[in-house]
Amino acid sequence: MTPFFIGWSARSGLRALGFLSPIVVALLTCFGALAFALAVVSDDPGGGDVIGEMRIEGTLIADPYPMIVTDAGHTILLSGGGKSGIQDEARPLDGKRVKAFGGHARRGDRDMLLVYELSAASGEGRAPTREPLGSWRLTGEICDGKCVLGVMRPGNKPVHKACANVCFIGGVPPVFVATTPVAGTRYLLMGGPDNRALPDAARDHMAALRRMDGTLERIGDAIVFRADIATAVVP
Amino acid sequence: MPDIGRLRKRGNQEIVYDLTALALIGVYIWVFLWIAPAFQHVTRPLDAYSARMNAFGTCAFLLLTVILSIGPLVRLDPRFAPLLYNRRHLGVMTAAVAATHADAALDWYFSFSPYDRFEMLLRGNTSFQQVHGFPFELFGIFAFSVLVLLAATSHDFWLRFLTPRVWKTLHMLLYAAYASVVAHIALGALQAAANPLLAIVVLACATTVATLHIFASRRRAETAAIVGAWLDAGPVDAIAEDHGIVVTPPKGEAIAIFRHAGRLSAVTNLCAHQNGPLGEGRVVDGCITCPWHGYQYRLEDGCAPPPFTEKLATYRLRIAEGRVQVDPVANPPGTLVEPVTIP
């Protein structure tokens, strides 16, 4: 006869122990094994770290997103702390010579400064070299610039979409990661067609493979992709 | 005389159950956060936030799988009944584990911005028109809300306040929460997973839950044949001593018929406590005893023995040509119906 368990009965509790003990042990073992296996194969999006600190001086360009072009012609994107940009601080210094200090993020030869201090420097700002590269139709992924330039690794795909949008809403410069190199790089700084920040509609296309039209311009040693978000489609 | 141990002997059983559940959670989190990292590939050392998010998220999913498997397992094999006895405790623990996962996600993905993290949780992704890129966080919010609601209403006070029928209907939301968690994982973590293991685990768990429910549902009684105004419940000999059978009328609730000391009695199949399946219970100490939590009722009037006050609807029975017949019209709860003597 099948034993009948009654929770409040001490007798039936003991009877149940015989059947359930090996099941509980198996369940504990199964949970432990699954924890181990799932932890070992987990993908790590990165710990939000920078590679160090950096002090730079150069000419500030406020649009489409703040950047500094050094006297050597190296273009460094600027962002604020956390998930915020520094548009408000950069705007009054547009075209002026500035000095800045902050955290240093880097992927490949592309640098970003997470600005702790930004102020005008002595001397005149120099207009950076600009080279229009014409109209392009590019395929790639719009990513949060801070994550893709080294703070995370690289912080893409839909699981990070909301996080990337939080950065975008906060003003962190977006970066277009092209599927194949364009003018020598896969990492393109982004902006809207009017050289302003990308419109809010870009959020629907964040962290997913898209094809879109736009124009390219080399500013210093960086390529800026002024994308027409209205043309964005799934390739 | 029925045992009133229901009042005084629950402590030990609950402590053992809770310690076992805590051990399950403890082992999982301990291995995930403290043992496995030493074995991760050198290029993939999981950061603290992601580790916490993954550990507690997957743990909550596995616990939900266990919780939803217990019901059909008990139906298929009553020896699993002890797992069901304090299932609500496991549910409350699962809500706490899920809260830790949600807190880690909020702390990492939605914080450090100039805006409130809860505002960012709702505004961060509004691409509802997309499948690839759909705001999977919403599925997580829904599932977590359900878990919190169920944990908050898990106490017997809410069971009495809402009535067992409403309470049980409310707690059936757990199935919607489970489906929502599967969607949360499928549209979120699985979209970026380089290794197929998580997908395999999620698929295996969901398939297990679905399969167990399909097998358990096949054990439900078929609708009984009507003989005039009575329902045919089958031969008398089909009911074992101190056991019950379940009869399903074309309309209305299922009826449980019990045999004890050469007599037959019929009550509703729904326990007054949590609507547990009384017909799968036994007669213990002369009382119908629910297989879920041991609630007891007298055979003749469906009343719980004093000091308890629960009452069940009773039914009239008769025996004709060796077959049991039951009047499908329920008597008001607690109505005395003299048990029918088996000739």
Interface residues (C-beta under 8 A of the other chain):
Chain A: T2 P3 F4 F5 I6 G7 W8 S9 A10 G13 A16 F19 L20 V24 L27 L28 F31 G32 L34 A35 F36 A37 L38 A39 V40 V41 S42 D43 D44 P45 G46 G47 G48 G81 G82 K83 S84 N156 K157 P158 V159 H160 K161 A162 C163 N165 V166 C167 I169 G170 R203 D204 M206 A207 A208 V234
Chain B: D3 G5 R6 L7 R8 K9 R10 N12 Q13 V16 T20 A23 L24 V27 Y28 I29 W30 V31 F32 L33 I35 A36 P37 F39 Q40 H41 R44 P45 L46 D47 A48 Y49 S50 A51 N54 A55 T58 C59 L62 V66 P78 R79 F80 A81 P82 L83 Y85 N86 W108 Y109 F110 S111 F112 S113 P114 Y115 M120 L121 R123 G124 N125 T126 S127 Q129 Q130 H132 G133 F134 P135 F136 E137 L187 G188 A189 Q191 A192 A193 A194 N195 L197 L198 V201 G281 R282 V284 T289 P291 H293 G294
